[in-house]
Amino acid sequence: PGRTREGVKTFSGINIVGLIPGTRVADRYIVVTAHYDHVGVNDGQIFHGADDNASGVATMLELAARLKAQPPEHSVLIVALDGEERGLLGAREFVKAPPVPLSSISLNLNFDMTARAETDGHLWVTGTYQHPNLRPVLEAVQPNGAVSFAFGKDTPQDTGENNWVDASDHGAFHAAGVPFLYMGVDYHPDYHRPSDTFERITPSVFTSATEIAISGFRALDQALDR
C-alpha cells in the first residue's frame, strides 16, 4: 500500500484483499481485518508472532472459509493488513484509498491476538462504548467453549495500555469515521517477545476463541442494516 522511511531504510508493504459477495445487502460491506506483519528480527532474535498476529490471521481465514460455504448477508472484504507494527500503516493506506466507498462500510471487525485467552477466559471486544448498539448483539452470543466475550478497554476512564481504541488497525477505521469493533485477548508475558511461539498456544482455547468470534460475526451480519 505504500512506503515509509526509518532512518536510511525504506520499507514497502502490501495489503491483501478478498471479496465475498453478500446475499441480503450486497452494496453494504463488513471489512474483516487482521495484520500479518510482526516485529521481525531484533538483535539476532526472531520474534515469531504466533499470537500477535498469526492467530488473528488464522481466525480471519477460518471465518472466510465458513463464509464461502455459507455466504454472508453483507458483502465482506477479507483484508490481511501489512505495517501494523510500524504504526497501522497498511490500515491507514486502506482507508486513504479504499476499494469501496468508506460510506458503504457498515463495520470494521479487526482480529488481533485471538489465541491466548487462557488467563482470563475472555476474548475482549473493544468499541461498544463508541457503538453501544452493537453490544446487545454480541451479548446474545452464547459461548460454546472455554472462551466468552468481555467488553471494555474503550472508555475515557481506560488510559494508557488499558485503552485499545487505537491500539491496532481498527484505529485507522475509527479515525476515518467507520464503525469498528476489535476482538483480541489481553496482554500476556510473551507479547512482543521472541517467546510468542506456537508452543505457547493451547489449541482448544484458540479454537474456542475463534468459534465465538465467528458466531459474533454472524450475529453482527444479521443485525446490521435492518
Residue pairs with C-beta under 8 A, 6 or more apart in sequence:
1 13
1 14
1 15
1 82
1 83
1 89
1 90
1 93
1 94
1 97
2 12
2 13
2 83
2 89
2 93
3 10
3 11
3 12
3 13
4 10
4 11
4 83
4 86
4 87
4 89
5 11
6 86
11 83
11 86
13 37
13 82
13 83
13 89
13 90
13 93
14 82
15 79
15 80
15 81
15 82
15 90
15 93
15 94
16 36
16 79
16 80
17 77
17 78
17 79
17 80
17 99
18 64
18 77
18 78
18 79
19 75
19 76
19 77
19 78
20 64
20 67
20 68
20 71
20 72
20 75
20 76
20 78
21 71
21 75
22 28
22 29
22 71
22 72
22 73
22 74
22 75
22 76
23 71
23 72
23 73
24 73
24 74
25 73
25 74
25 75
25 225
26 74
26 75
27 75
27 104
28 74
28 75
28 104
28 105
28 106
28 224
28 225
29 74
29 75
29 76
29 77
29 100
29 104
29 105
29 106
30 72
30 74
30 75
30 76
30 77
30 105
30 106
30 107
30 108
30 109
30 217
30 220
30 221
30 224
31 76
31 77
31 79
31 105
31 107
31 108
31 109
31 173
31 178
32 60
32 63
32 64
32 76
32 77
32 78
32 79
32 108
32 109
32 110
32 111
32 217
33 60
33 79
33 80
33 81
33 91
33 108
33 109
33 110
33 111
33 169
33 170
33 173
34 53
34 56
34 57
34 59
34 60
34 79
34 80
34 81
34 110
34 111
34 112
34 169
35 53
35 56
35 57
35 80
35 81
35 82
35 83
35 84
35 85
35 90
35 91
35 112
35 168
35 169
36 53
36 54
36 57
36 80
36 81
36 82
37 81
37 82
37 83
37 84
37 85
37 86
37 90
38 47
38 48
38 49
38 52
38 53
38 54
38 85
39 47
39 49
39 85
39 192
40 46
40 47
41 47
45 194
46 194
47 192
47 193
47 194
47 196
48 54
48 194
48 196
48 197
48 198
49 196
50 115
50 196
50 197
50 198
50 200
50 201
51 113
51 114
51 115
51 116
51 185
51 188
51 190
51 191
51 196
51 200
51 201
52 112
52 113
52 191
52 192
52 196
53 84
53 111
53 112
53 113
54 198
55 111
55 113
55 114
55 115
55 116
55 201
55 206
56 110
56 111
56 112
56 113
56 114
56 184
57 80
57 111
58 114
58 206
58 210
59 111
59 114
59 209
59 210
59 213
59 214
60 78
60 80
60 111
61 78
62 210
62 214
63 78
63 210
63 213
63 214
63 217
64 76
64 78
66 214
67 76
72 221
73 221
73 222
74 106
74 221
74 224
74 225
76 221
77 99
77 100
79 94
81 90
81 91
81 94
81 169
82 89
82 90
83 89
83 90
83 91
83 93
84 90
84 91
84 112
84 168
84 169
88 168
88 169
88 171
88 172
90 169
91 169
91 170
91 171
91 172
91 173
92 172
94 172
95 102
95 172
95 173
95 175
95 176
95 178
98 105
102 176
102 177
102 178
105 173
105 178
105 179
106 179
106 224
106 225
107 134
107 178
107 179
107 180
107 181
107 220
107 224
108 170
108 173
108 178
108 179
108 180
108 181
109 180
109 181
109 183
109 217
109 220
110 168
110 169
110 170
110 173
110 180
110 181
110 182
110 183
111 183
111 184
111 213
112 167
112 168
112 169
112 182
112 183
112 184
113 184
113 185
113 191
114 123
114 183
114 184
114 185
114 206
114 209
114 210
114 213
115 185
115 201
115 205
115 206
115 209
116 185
116 188
116 190
116 200
116 201
116 205
116 206
117 123
117 146
117 147
117 185
117 205
117 206
117 208
117 209
118 146
118 202
118 205
119 185
119 186
119 188
120 150
120 186
121 146
121 147
121 148
122 147
122 148
122 149
122 150
122 185
122 186
123 147
123 148
123 149
123 150
123 183
123 184
123 185
123 209
123 212
123 213
124 149
124 150
124 151
124 152
124 153
124 164
124 182
124 183
124 184
124 185
124 186
125 135
125 138
125 149
125 150
125 151
125 181
125 182
125 183
125 216
126 152
126 153
126 154
126 164
126 165
126 167
126 170
126 181
126 182
126 183
126 184
127 134
127 154
127 165
127 170
127 174
127 179
127 180
127 181
127 182
128 134
128 135
128 138
128 151
128 154
128 181
129 152
129 154
129 155
130 154
130 165
130 174
130 179
130 180
131 179
131 180
131 181
134 179
134 181
134 220
134 223
135 151
137 219
137 220
137 223
138 149
138 151
138 181
138 216
138 219
138 220
139 149
139 151
140 219
141 149
141 212
141 215
141 216
141 219
142 215
143 149
143 208
143 212
144 208
144 211
144 212
144 215
145 204
145 207
145 208
145 211
145 212
146 204
146 205
146 208
147 205
147 208
147 209
147 211
147 212
148 212
149 212
149 216
152 158
153 162
153 163
153 164
153 165
154 163
154 164
154 165
155 163
158 164
161 167
161 187
164 182
164 184
165 171
165 174
166 174
166 175
167 182
168 182
168 184
170 180
170 181
170 182
173 179
173 180
174 180
181 220
183 213
183 216
185 209
189 195
190 196
190 197
190 200
